[in-house]
Amino acid sequence: MAEGNGIAAPVFSHEYEDKAIGEPSPKRIKTEDTSEVEITQTISSPDVKTIETVNNHNQTTQDNPTEVKLPTVSNSQSPIVLPIPTPQNNNTSIPITATTTTTTTTAPAPAPAPPPQQKESVINTNSTTTLPPHLPPPIPVPPLEIKKINRLVLLYDKPRYYHTIIQLKELRELPNNYVTVLEIGTIDKVLKETTISSVKFDHFHMSIEYNDQFESNLRKFIEFLKNNQKMIDEVGDIAYHIHFEPGKKWQDYKPSEIKEYYNFLEALKDTAGDKVVHCSVVNKYDMDTVYITEKAELTKLGNEIQEDIQYWKNLKILDYGESSIRFLPGVKLPDTLEVLNIGGGYALETLTGFKMPPNLRALLAGQGAVHSIDNITFPTTLERLEIEDNKIYFLNYVEFPASLKHLDVSQNRIESLRGVNFPRGLQSLNIGFNPIESVRGIKFPETLRKLEVSNIPNESMTGVKFPESLEVLNLQSSMTNTRGLKLPQHLKTLILTGNGVNSINPLKLPNTIEVLYLNQNNIKTLNKVQLPPKLRELYLGDNLITTLKNVTFPSTLEVLDLENDPESIENDKHITTLKDVVLPPNLKIMKLGYHAIKAIESYEFPTSLRFLSLAYNELRQIKNIKFGNHLKTLDLSGNPELLSLDNVIIPESVTELRISPQLIGNLPAYIIERANKNRLIIKKSAT
């Protein structure tokens, strides 16, 4: 079993994935109508012929080789959102996911913007190491040896619920992991007809969602456990995830369903009780549970919760998310527990009523109804506390443990943080979406590397001293102007979305910045602007910029996003031409959607470009332009007056072409041929 476990931050794919189905059109272009791309489409439901094995190296998710993407015409035009990169621990061994479903957005919105601050996290359970921060270490040290980690995920069917989907997504994205996903209905045949039975799995995950076949599915899992004792004995550790039906009362489940659920727990205890390190029981109790006040009923509730975990003596992760319980009445949690998720039900009123395990490292209690965390004795081992989206007014009397490294108190009712004693070793802090009228006087720890102060009614940052240790600073919609703003000199990511910025030079941006968000401001020009020399990503949509002529971009720039918000009616300033525009030589992603470009002629894009969006402009003509051979996606959708591509050579490297319906009948023959040979996906926009 490899070492180096911790709580890894979620990773988001930069790829626009879509699974194609459908029938050939009269023009022999295979088409598809998918108005919405579902995340479940990226998680195959394998049978004997399609066992999904995901081999992740260097944080890259490989496509299932058995999955064929047919050329398609799709109505889906959801934008590709490029997130702030978040590293994973390369030595991850036992991350059995503990997931909450917080969807709070702490990054700029609407698109283009940083991604939502999600709480879904892959949990690694080796207690010998500390939780890795959300930020990369100052000096990354490559591992001496990369150990291949095998995971077996056993499903009953394609996942339907967000909680389950995210768990599987994160497993697939773990570096150096080989993830095999099988369905319980085909497992026996697969074991007989393939070599999968000879694989020694480090981690075994069982995922069950409630449906009409709940009893039958549970019996299949029980049968598998009993009939494959040798295989179970050889796995490193076990996690199981059971997702009950949202909104369904526990007492409304059939007695036979409840009995089969407990039979499953018994069978798991008998075959591998000591190996269970992660238990997820999601959505078990609905909102009616908050009305339980009688002592006898509360005792019964506590006993029911206790029965869910009573067998697991080595439990490290308990995910009891999305259950509407006011507190944990008399529940005794195992001392081995390191991660506890009791958030997501909008009912939890207090963190009292149960004893926190002495080795707890992460407590997730977001989306609740907690008014105060005063007088709470947190374990001295606690390193992550997430209590966002509650009803907390004050933190002045909270005794945070000195071990705390990550704190999220966003979306509460906190008006002031003056006098709050944050732990000296804190590395990340989120205080966004609170009614904080002034940031002045807040004593931020000098060890902070990530700070989020977004969406607050503060007027100015004059007199605010940010720690020089900061590498990520999110100040989205946190001031009416930027006068008096003094930025730390070691920043790598800066978010200044929606702050009334008129000009870039007065900001005195540090030279260390690599990712810069300046969208939704009042910037009129980029002429004579000195951008940071190490800048890799620049987001400038929804400003007043009308030209990119005479703009000097740093050669390091890889992402240039000037896409406007299609819902915005305030901005009537648009870029109209690319003539004489010099783009940086290493540019990989360029987004120029929702502007007013009418024609592109005699223009050469950087050969490094992989994604180009000219969606929803006023394009009528494209000719004599040159693309490099690295281009993968070309988005020309939403340009109904663009009726021909005869004067354009689309490189063989392009695997996805997005166009308006008006262009479908006029596509060049070589495009149609590539589409019908499954080398190109074609998607159409609504207009």
N, C-alpha and C positions, 0 to 999 in steps of 0.2 A: 504494500500500500504506500503510495507516494506521500511525501510530506509537503508542507507548505500550504495548508488549508486556511481559509479565511472567508470573509464575506465579500464576494466579488461584485462589482457594480455591473448593471446590465449593459449589454452590448447591442447596438442597433445596426442593422444592415444598411449599407449604402446602396444596395441594389434594388431595382424596381422589379419585383418578381410577380409573375402572373402565370396561371396555368390555363392552357387553352383547351377548349372543347368545341365541337360544333360540326357543321356540315359544309361541304363545298358550295360556293355561290355559283351562279350561272357562268361567271367569268373564270371559274376554276380556282378562285382564291379561297382558301379555306377560311371561314369566318367564324366569329364568336361574338355573342352579345353578353357582355358581363358588365353591368352597371356598377358593380361593387366588387373590388378585389378582396376576398376574404383571406385572413391570415392562415386559416386552416388549410388553404390550398398549398401552402409550403410544407405542410406536414403530411406526408403520404400515409395512406392507410394500406399497408402492404398485405398481399396474400402470398401464396407460395412462390409466385413468379416475381413478385416485387417486394423483396425484403429491403427495407430502407436502412442503409448503413451510411451514416454521416461521418466522414473523416475530417476532423478539424485540425489544421496545422496553421500556426501563426495567426490565429484568430480569424480564419477564413472558413466560411461554411461552403462545402462543396455541394453541387447539385446532385440529386439522385440520378445515377447514370441510366436508370430504367425509365425515368420520367421524360417523355418527349413533349417539347413545347411546340404545338402546332402553330402555323402562321395564323394570326387572328386579326379580326377587326373588332375593336372593343369600344364601348362607350365610356370606359373608365379613364378619367383624366386627373386622378389624384396626384398632387405634386410629390416629388421626391424631396423629403426633408432630410437635410444633412445635419446630423447631430454633432454636438461637441464630442470628440472621440473620448471613450472611457476605456482604460486598459483593464485587462483581466490578469489574474494571477496565473502565470504560466505553469505553476507547479500544482494546480488544482487537482485534488484527488477525489474527495467525496462530496461534491457539491450536490446535495439533494435539495431542490429549490424550496424555499419558503417564500410565498408570494402574497402580497397584498394587492388590492386593485385600485389604489389611489391613482386618479387621473388628473391631479392638479397640475396646471401648467405654470412653471416658474421661469420659462424661457420666453423670448419674444414671440408674440402671436399677433396677427395671423401670419400664415406662410408668406414668404420664407422666414423661418425663425428657428431658433434652437428647439430641440425636442422637448416634450413634456418631461417634468422631473418625476420620473416614474419610481415607484417603490418596489417594483418587482426586482428581486435580487437573487442571484444564485448563491446558495449558502454552502460553504465548505466546513466540514465538521471536525477537523483535527484541531484539538485545543492547544497544541504545542506552539502555535504561531498566532500573531496578532492579526486583527482585521486589516486588510490592505486599504489604504485611503482611496478616495475616488480619483485621485490625481496620480500621475506617474511619479516615481521616485526621482530625486534630483539627478542621480547617476544610475541609470538602468544597468543591471548586471545580468547578462544572459545566463541561463541555467547551464550547468556543466553537462547535464544529461537530460534529455527529454524522454520521459517514460510514456509509452502508449497506454491509455486508459480505456478499457472496454466497458460499455454500458449496455444493458438490456432494458428496454422499455416495453412493457406489456400493456396493451390497450384493449378495451372491449370494442371500440369502433373509432371513427374519426371524432376528435374532441369538438365539443360545441361551446363550452364555456371559456370565457376570457382567462380565468384563473388557470385552467388546465393548459390552454394554448400557450400562455406565457411560460409556464414551467417547461413545457417541451421545447419551446423556442430557445430558451436559455441553455438547456442541456445541449441542444444542437450547436450552439455557438461557443461552447467551452473549447479552449485550445487543447490540442493534443488528445482529443477524445474521439473514440470510435463508437458512435451511437447506433444501435440496432433496434428498430421499432417493429414490433410484431403485434398482431391481433390475437386475442385469446381463442377465437374460433378456428384459427389455422395453426396454432402453435404445435399441436401434436404432429400434424403432417409435415410441418417445416423441420421439426426435430428429426423426423425419420428420413426425409428426402434431401436434406442439406447437411453441410458440415458444421452447422451452427452449434450443435450439441458439444462439439469438441472445444469450443471457445470458453476460456475461463473469464467470467465477467467480474470486474472489480466492484460494480454497483448494479443492483437490480431494482427497477422502479415498476410499480404497479399503479395504473391510473384507471379509476372507475368513476363514471358520471351516472347520476340517476336517470333512468328512462323506464319505459314500460317493461323492459326485460331485465330490470335490476336484479331480481331474485335469480334468474337464470344465469346472468353474467357472474354473479357472486359464486354460484355453484361451480361454474367453470373455473374460476380462480382457485376455489377450494380444491377441486379435483386436480388441477395442475400442481398445486403445492404438495398434495399427498402423493402424486404419482411421479414426482421428480425430485425426491429427497436428495439424491446424490448431487444433482445439479445445484440445488439450493444450498447444500453444504459447502459447495466450492465457491459460491459468490462471496465477495468481500463484505458487503453490507446491503441492507434492504431499506427501501422507502416505499410507502404506499400513500396514495392520494385519492380520497373519496370526496366527490362533489355532489352534495344533495341538491334538490330542486329549489331554485330561488322562490321565496314566497310561500312555500309549502310548510304547513305546521308539522312539527315532529309527531304530534298525536294523530295526524291525518294519514301517516304512513300505515300501510297494512301491517298487522301483527306478524304476518309471514315475512314481510320485507325486513322488519326490524330483527326478527329472529335470524334470518339469513345473514344480516350484517354482523351480528354477534357471533354467528357460526364461522364467518370469515376470520374474525379476530382470533377466535379459538384455534382455528386451523393454522393461522400464521404463527401463533404462539407455540403450538406444538411442533411445527416444522422448523421454525427459525426465529423464535422469540428474542434470543440474545443478539441477533443480527440487525434488528429493527432500530435504525438510528433517526429516522425521519417519519413523522406521522402528520398528514394533512387531512383535516376534517373541515370541509368548507361548506358554509351556508346551511348548517344543520338546524339552526334556530331562527325563526322569522321574528318580525317585530312584535307579535303578541307576547313574546317572552318577557318584554319589559314590564308587563303588567303583573307579573308574578311577584306577590308581596308576602303571602302567607309563609310562615316559617316551614311548614311541612312541604309546601311546594318548592321552596328554595332549596331545602335539603334534598329533595328528589332531583332537582336540576343539577345540583352539585354532584350527586351520585352518578347521574347519567354522563356528565362530563368526565368524571373520574374513570368510569368504565371504558371510555374511549382510549385511555392511555395506561390503564393499570398494569398491563402485561409487559410494558417496554422498560426494562431496567437500565438499558443503555441509550435511552432516547436523548438525542442532542438537539433536534429541531422539532418544535411543535407549531404547526400552522393551523390555528383555529380561526381563520379569518372569515369575515362576512357573516358572522353569527350575531344576532341582535340580543346580546346579553348585557345586563347592566354592570355586572361584576362576576367574579369567579367565586361562587359561594362555597367556601371551605375546601376548595380543590387543592390537593397536595401534588405539586409538580415534582418530578424526579430531580435529584440533585445533579444529575448528569447533564441537564438541559443547558444548552448554550444559546439557542435562538428561540424566541417566543413571539409569535404573531397573534395578537388578539384584536386587530383593527378591522375596519371595513364595515361594521354593522350599524354605525351611527347610533349606538345605544350605550356603549361603555361609559359609565359615569365616574368610575374611580379605579385607581390602581391598588386600592386596599382590598382586604378580604381574602387575600392569598399571600403566601410567603414566596418571595422571589427566590429562585434557586441560587445557590452560592456561586455557581460558575457561569451565570448568565452573561453573555457578551453582547447580545442584541435584543432590544425590546421594541417591537413594532406595534404601536397602538394608535394609528391614525384613523381618521374618519370615525370619530366617536363623539361623546358628549361630556368629556372630562372638563370640569371647571377649574381644577387646581391639582398641582402635583407637589404642593407644599407638604411637609411632614412625611414624605415618602422616603423610605430608606432603600436606596438603590444598592445593588451588589457592588462591591469594590472592583469587580471584574468587568463591569459594563463599559463597552466601548462605542455602542451605537444606540441612540435613543431617537425614535421617530414618533412624534406625537402631533403631527400636523392635522389640520382640519378638525379641531376640537373647539372648546369654548373657554379657553384659558385666558385670563385677564392679566395675571401678574406672574413674574418669575423671581421676584426679589427675595423670596424666602425659601427658594428651592436649593437644596444641598446636592449639587451635581457631584457624582463621583469623580475623583481625580483622574481615573482611567479613561474618561469619556473622550472620544476622538471625533465623533460625528453626531451632530444635534440638528434636528429639524423641528422647529416650532412654527412653521409657516401656517397661514390660514387659520389663525386664532383671533383673539380679540385684544391683543396686547397693544396698549397705547404708548408705553414707554419702557425702555430697557436700561434707563439710568439706574445705577446702583446694583445691577445684576452681576453676580460674580460667576462668569463662565470659567470652566476648567482651564488651567494654564496650558494643557497639552492638546486643546481642541484643534482639529485640523479642518473640519468643514462645518459651516453654520448656515442655516437657512431661516431667515426671519421675514421672508416675503409675504405679501398678501395679509399684512396686519395693519391696523389703523395707526401706525406710528407717524406722528406729525413732525418729529425731529430726530435725526440720527446723531446730532451733536451730543456729546457727553457719554456715548456708549463706549465702554472699554472692551474693545475686541482683543482676544488673546493674540499674543505676538507670534504664535505658532500656526495661525490660520493659513491654509493654502487655498481654500475655496469659500467664498462668501456670497450669499444671495440676499440682496436687499431690494427685491423687485416689487413693483406695484404697491407702493405705499404713498400716503398723501404728503410726504416730506417735500418742501419747496426747494431747498438748496443743500449742497454738500459743503458749503463754506464752513471751515473750522473742523471738518471731520477728518480724523487721522486714521487711515486704513493701515493695517500691518504691512510692513515691507515684505513679509513672507508670502503674501498672496500671489497665487498663480492664476486663479479664476475669479473674476469679479462680475457679478450680474447686477446691474443697476437699471434694469428695464423699468421705465415709467416710475422713476423714484425721485424726480425733481422737475421743476418747471423750466429750468435752464441749467447750464453747466458751469456758470460762473463760480469760481472758487473751488472747483473740483481739482483735487490733487491726487494723481494716480500713483500707486506703488510702482517702483521701477523694475520689478521682476515679473510683471504680469505676462501670461501666455494667452489667456482668453479674456476678452473684455466685451460685455454686452451693454450697449448704450441705446437700445431700442426705445423709441417713443419718449425722448427727453428734450425735444425742441432744439436739437443741435443744428446750428446754422452753418458752421464751418468746422473743418477738421483740424487745421493747423493750430488754432488756439488750445486744443485739448492737450497738446504736448504729450502725444502718445509715446510710451516707452518703446525702445527699439526691440524689446524682447517679445512683443505681441505677435502671436501666430494666427489667432482667430479673432476677428473683429466684426461685431454686429452693430451697424449704424442705421438699420432700416427704420422706417416710420419716423423720420425726422424732417428737417427743412433745408437739407443740403442742396445747393443750387449748382455747384460746379466742383469738379475734381482737378481743375487746372492749378498748377503750382502747388499741389498738395503733396507733402512729404509723407508717404505711407511707410510704416515700419519695414525695415529691410528684410525681416524674416517672415513676413506675413504669408500665410498659406491659404487662408479662407477669408473672404470679404463679402459681407452681406449689406447691400445698399438699396434694396427695394423700397418703394413708397417714399421717395424723396422728391426733389424738384429738379433732378438732373435731366437735361435734354440732349447732352452730347458727351461722347467719350473721346472726342478729338483732343489731341495734345495732352492726354493724360499719361503719366508715367507710372506704370504698375511695377512693383518689385518682381524680379525674375523668379522668385520663389513661389509666386501665387499659383495655386492649383484650383481654387474654387472662386469664381466670380458670379455672384448672385444679385442681379438687379431686377428680379421679377416682382411686379407690382401685385398688390392685393386686388383680385377681381371684384371684391365686394365694396371696395373703397370708392366713394363718389366725390371725395374732397380733392383728389389729386388729378389735375388735368394736364400735368407736365409729363411729357413722354420723350423717349429717345426715338428719333426719326430715321437715323441712318447709321451705317457702320463705315462709311467712307472715311478714309485716312485714319481709322482707329487702329492703333498698334496694341495687340494683345500680348500678354507675357508668354514666353516660349514654352513654359512648363504647365500651361493651363490644362486641366483635365475636365472640369465641369464649368459650363457657362449657361446661365439662365437669364434670358431676356424676354420672358413672357409678359404679355399685357402692356405692350408699348405701341408705337405707331410707325413701325418700320414698314415701308411700302415696297422696297426693292433692295436686293443685294446683288451687286454685279462686280465681277472682276475682283474678288476678294479671296484671300487665302487664310484659312483658320489654322491655328497652331497644330502641328502634327501630333502633339500629345493629347489633343482633345478626345475625351471619351463620351461625354454627354453634352448635347447642345439642344437647348430649348428656345425656339422662336415662336412659341405657341401664342395664339390670340394677339397677333399684331394686325397689320393691314396689308400683308404681303400679297403682291400681284405677280411678281416676277422674281425668279432666281436663275441666274445664268453666269457661266464662267467663274464659278467658285470652286475652291479646292479644299477637300477635307483630307485629313491624315488617315492612315490605315489603323489607327487605334480607336476610331469612333465606333461606339456600340449602340447608342441611342440617339436618334434624330427626331425631334418633336416639332412638327410643322402644323399641328392641329389648330383649329379655330381660325384658320385663314381661308374663308370660303371663296375668295377671289383668286386664290392661287390654283389655277386649273391645269398646270402642266409642270412636269419635271424633266422634260425632254432635254433641256440644256444643263442638266445636273447629273454628275456621275456619283451615285451613292456607293461608297466603298464596300467591298466584300465583308469588311469587318463589322458592318452595321447588322445587328440582330433584331433591332426593334425600330419600326418606323411608325410615327403617329401622324395622321393626316386628317383633313376634313372630308366629309362624305362626298363633296363635289369633285374631289380628286380621284376617287376610286376608279371611275370609268376611264380615266386618262393616264393610268400608270404605265410607265414604259414596260416593254415586254420582258426585259431582264429582271425587273423587280417582281413581276408576276411569277416568273420562272423560279426565282429564289424562294418566294413565298411557298409555292407548291412543292418545293423540295425540302420544306421544313428548315430552311436556313435563315428565314426572316419572319418575324412576327409583325403583322400590320394591325394597327389599332386606329379606330376612327373616333373623332370627337362628335359631340352632339350637333355642333354647327360647323 
